[in-house]
Amino acid sequence: MKDAFVLDACALIAFLNDEDGSDKVEAILLKAFEEECVVYMNKINMPEVYYGVFREEGKGKAEGILSKILALPLQTIDTLEDAVFKEAGRLKAIYRISLADSLALAEAKTRGARIMTADHHEFDTLDKKGEVAFLWIR
């Protein structure tokens, strides 16, 4: 079975902006291009990137970024399976995280994937408890 990853918004933003940790995201995406692994992203996490660019730089730039995202070797998840729905609700209730974050984490957990993130503030507690497997980009 191939390694599987779920890309969260902060990791995608780091990659798109060439921030610290972008090299780790790029390495995984290159493996995905070569079909050596699979990278998922829940569609609900994409607006986190889109709206930030739209707010700061306008619609044209946001549309360009969206085109770049859609060209990446991501398997976009645009349905909400029952197991993900329930796990996201459980994680949100226990850890008081955002809905988008809880969905990304639930996708990773139910798929047996690691979540690529830099969001220590939100996720360190979950990591310490072994709730989800993480690939920290920084």
URPE-V948441 format. One record per backbone hydrogen bond with DSSP energy under -1.0 kcal/mol. CO is the residue of the C=O (numbers start at 1). NH is the residue of the N-H. Records with the same first field share a line. If there is no record, write none. Layout:
# URPE-V948441
CO = NH, NH
This chain:
# URPE-V948441
3 = 38
4 = 114
5 = 40
6 = 116
8 = 12
9 = 13
10 = 14
11 = 15
12 = 16
13 = 17
14 = 19
15 = 18
19 = 22
21 = 25
22 = 26
23 = 27
24 = 28
25 = 29
26 = 30
27 = 31
28 = 32
29 = 33
30 = 34
31 = 36
32 = 35
38 = 5
39 = 75
40 = 7
41 = 77
42 = 45
46 = 49, 50
47 = 51
49 = 53
50 = 54
51 = 55
52 = 56
53 = 57
54 = 58
58 = 62
59 = 63
60 = 64
61 = 65
62 = 66
63 = 67
64 = 68
65 = 69
66 = 70
67 = 71
69 = 72
72 = 74
75 = 41
77 = 43
81 = 85
82 = 86
83 = 87
84 = 88
85 = 89
86 = 90
87 = 91
88 = 92
89 = 93
90 = 94
91 = 95
92 = 96
98 = 102
99 = 103
100 = 104
101 = 105
102 = 106
103 = 107
104 = 108
105 = 109
106 = 110
107 = 111
108 = 113
114 = 6
115 = 135
116 = 8
117 = 137
118 = 120
119 = 123
120 = 124
123 = 127
124 = 128
125 = 129
126 = 131
127 = 130
133 = 115
135 = 117
